[in-house]
Amino acid sequence: MTTVLEALRKAEQWLRARGVPSPRTDAERILAHALSIERLDLYLQFARPLEPAELDVMREALRRRGQREPLAWVLGTVGFHTIDLAVSPGVLVPRPDTETLVDAALSWIAADEDPYYVADPCTGSGAVGLAIAAVRPGARCYLTDQSDAALENARKNVVALDLAARVAVLRGDLLQPIPTSRPIDLVVCNPPYIPSSDISALEPEVSRWEPRLALDGGPDGLVLVRRLATTAAARARRGLLLEVGHDQADAVAAILDAAGFVGVTTWKDLGGHTRVVGGRVASA
Ligand SMILES: C[S@@+](CC[C@H](N)C(=O)[O-])C[C@H]1O[C@@H](n2cnc3c(N)ncnc32)[C@H](O)[C@@H]1O
């Protein structure tokens, strides 16, 4: 008979021995997941024995996490901005830093604008476009990606969040799958922006597990940024907002200037890094 407290201690030791960065927190989240309870409720149930089925779920989750598979894939879900998202293996786990991009977009979209057309190319799980649509009832969003796993994951989230009436998920390169007859006000994008040669040095959760298509921004990290700046300048009626790497803001601001955007502005993330660069369309 294993109690919750014993299971928690063993799980923490197991994860620590495998170099998992936050073994106690991850052990609590895995155990709460196995027991289908809130993490804080574990503390009210320390003496409770685990059922065999709960132990099975916990062991499998620990096995995966011990191999440094991202915790959000193991749990199948992650909180992002005001929403909960399903995240499947093969799809980038939305990061807290990306909430800065959502907040920047919300600061540009008036609460009563309806309709307001948003494109979220490189959508992954749908995090950015869905978080915007959840908060702005007038937003109509196009989510695009080239990865089948991402598209399937994003579609699942659209349905779970009951946003299918205002959000379309499209397969293809950047803005290309959005018919040219359809308006786009704002392009909001978290593209792959890591320089190719930096990827192998990242933590195992990223370098070993997350898809290269979601990370690799080419030799200087900015290959997609340049292409998107040009295509967004030709199509967006209001502007372009991009998430950037911690040292890329000046280079991206120069790319937006060169593409014809005006009033180029930046936003910092909670860690104090310049995380978002945005420019407006001159005629807007
Ligand atoms: C950094 S991830 C961002 C995912 C999501 N927006 C987020 O913030 O969590 C980049 C995504 O871009 C997709 N992608 C890469 N190249 C693309 C392209 N040329 N056109 C559309 N999507 C692309 C990848 O499949 C991946 O899902």
The ligand as an SDF file (V2000), in Angstrom:
LIG
                    3D

 27 29  0  0  0  0  0  0  0  0999 V2000
    7.8130   28.7320  -32.0620 C   0  0  0  0  0  0  0  0  0  0  0  0
    6.4680   27.7030  -32.5580 S   0  0  0  0  0  0  0  0  0  0  0  0
    5.1200   28.7390  -31.9840 C   0  0  0  0  0  0  0  0  0  0  0  0
    3.8620   28.0070  -31.6720 C   0  0  0  0  0  0  0  0  0  0  0  0
    2.7820   28.8820  -31.0020 C   0  0  0  0  0  0  0  0  0  0  0  0
    2.5200   30.0800  -31.7900 N   0  0  0  0  0  0  0  0  0  0  0  0
    3.1860   29.2620  -29.5980 C   0  0  0  0  0  0  0  0  0  0  0  0
    3.5710   30.4160  -29.3970 O   0  0  0  0  0  0  0  0  0  0  0  0
    3.1350   28.4120  -28.6940 O   0  0  0  0  0  0  0  0  0  0  0  0
    6.4950   27.9190  -34.3120 C   0  0  0  0  0  0  0  0  0  0  0  0
    5.4460   27.1640  -35.1190 C   0  0  0  0  0  0  0  0  0  0  0  0
    5.6170   27.5590  -36.4870 O   0  0  0  0  0  0  0  0  0  0  0  0
    5.3710   26.4750  -37.3440 C   0  0  0  0  0  0  0  0  0  0  0  0
    6.0110   26.8020  -38.6320 N   0  0  0  0  0  0  0  0  0  0  0  0
    7.3180   26.7080  -38.9530 C   0  0  0  0  0  0  0  0  0  0  0  0
    7.5200   27.1800  -40.1930 N   0  0  0  0  0  0  0  0  0  0  0  0
    6.3090   27.6090  -40.6580 C   0  0  0  0  0  0  0  0  0  0  0  0
    5.8690   28.2110  -41.8630 C   0  0  0  0  0  0  0  0  0  0  0  0
    6.7390   28.4940  -42.8570 N   0  0  0  0  0  0  0  0  0  0  0  0
    4.5610   28.5260  -42.0060 N   0  0  0  0  0  0  0  0  0  0  0  0
    3.6840   28.2500  -41.0060 C   0  0  0  0  0  0  0  0  0  0  0  0
    4.0460   27.6880  -39.8210 N   0  0  0  0  0  0  0  0  0  0  0  0
    5.3410   27.3680  -39.6600 C   0  0  0  0  0  0  0  0  0  0  0  0
    5.8920   25.2780  -36.5780 C   0  0  0  0  0  0  0  0  0  0  0  0
    5.3090   24.0840  -37.0270 O   0  0  0  0  0  0  0  0  0  0  0  0
    5.4950   25.6480  -35.1220 C   0  0  0  0  0  0  0  0  0  0  0  0
    4.2310   25.1150  -34.8170 O   0  0  0  0  0  0  0  0  0  0  0  0
  1  2  1  0
  2  3  1  0
  2 10  1  0
  3  4  1  0
  4  5  1  0
  5  6  1  0
  5  7  1  0
  7  8  2  0
  7  9  1  0
 10 11  1  0
 11 12  1  0
 11 26  1  0
 12 13  1  0
 13 14  1  0
 13 24  1  0
 14 15  1  0
 14 23  1  0
 15 16  2  0
 16 17  1  0
 17 18  1  0
 17 23  2  0
 18 19  1  0
 18 20  2  0
 20 21  1  0
 21 22  2  0
 22 23  1  0
 24 25  1  0
 24 26  1  0
 26 27  1  0
M  CHG  2   2   1   9  -1
M  END
$$$$
